[in-house]
Amino acid sequence: MSEFTVKFHGPAETPFAKGVWKIHVELPEAFPYKSPSIGFMNKIFHPNIDELSGSVCLDVINQTWSPMFELINIFEIFLPQLLRYPNPADPLNGEAAALLMRDPKAYAKKVESYVERYATPEDANLAGDDDDEDDDDEMDTPLRKKTNGHVNGNGNGHANGDNKKTNRNGSNGDDEDAEEDEDEDDTMSDMGELSDEDDIMGKMDD
């Protein structure tokens, strides 16, 4: 089985006229005696095309497919006819089928709104790229949420401020700071006592 993608422009004088779609085609080994699988990669509003997957109804394909068709006929004959003459009696999109039968003008307007939102040339170019972006996001996510010595939520590369360092005896950094302050006070006291002795020695010399 071989597969490929092709840019397809909506047929003239239809609500699809300004649309551009990226079409995914899979050719079975028995092609052209067996019909191809065809899917729209950017969104389209049509009774015989699944809105979420973009798959074209196989029954509709088989009803119109002929072994006489060549690859070019998929885009010059089959798809244009599919968009011009939808079959609401065998739908993949029930909403589109019901709207077409109930109010053809409203159906045409909704088709045009889908064309404007999802079927611009840029949309066709980007169709199928969302999966790659999702994979990149999934790879980045764990790095953003690590804490406790790794990257934290602020992205600064350190552990959060609530964690305190401990020494070998299990005391925390605050105890060490307090001991250092006491040692400094003792040193200052000793220096003060030496100063008093100097004063005494000076009086004795006098």
Buried (B, 14 or more C-beta within 10 A) or exposed (E): EEEEBEEBBBBEEBBBBBBBBBBBBEBEEEBBEEBBBBBBBBBBBBBBBBBEEBBBBBEBBEEBBEEEBEBEBBBEBBBBEBBEEBBBEBBBBEEBBBBBEEEEEEBBEBBBEBBEEBBBEEBBEBBEEEEEEEEEEEEEEEEEEEBEEEBBEEEEEEBEEEEEEEEEEEBEEEEBEEEEEEEEEEEEEEEEEEEEEEEEEEEEEE
